[in-house]
Amino acid sequence: MHCHSAFSFSIFLTSCSLSRFSFLAHRLQYLLRVAEPLPNSDRRGSMKLVTVIIKPFKLEDVREALSSIGIQGLTVTEVKGFGRQKGHAELYRGAEYSVNFLPKVKIDVAIADDQLDEVIDIVSKAAYTGKIGDGKIFVAELQRVIRIRTGEADEAAL
């Protein structure tokens, strides 16, 4: 078992590259700044994460609809799934087979709380076909949003 004194710690620090120590100190300051509570902490939870699952051919309609109300940032993921639609049968080289998972598109968009009703309304209209499998809209509370480049937080980072 070794006993480390303050002297041995100071030797360790001087043996570290100064630039590495400077980088770590800068990074620590950044992380502490980001972790600070907001001055107006009652604003937390005033953002929503809206997740929309739709038919792939409706993606451009939904994107244009969101853009028309000023929503620019969104994440799109190609996914597979099923609900009441339950899949379908397809023909491949003369043989019929069952497809249990249907191709869908998942859109994630972070918004301010006061935009929620408008987003739900416009997405519902843009994604609507009237047929089974039109999709679903999920809404979740968003605790924090941080823009990595600037450190801006919450609604300022949307």
Beta strands, then each sheet from edge to edge (+ up, - down):
strand 1: 47-54
strand 2: 75-81
strand 3: 88-92
strand 4: 95-99
strand 5: 102-112
strand 6: 135-142
sheet 1: 2+ 5- 1+ 6-
sheet 2: 3+ 4-
end
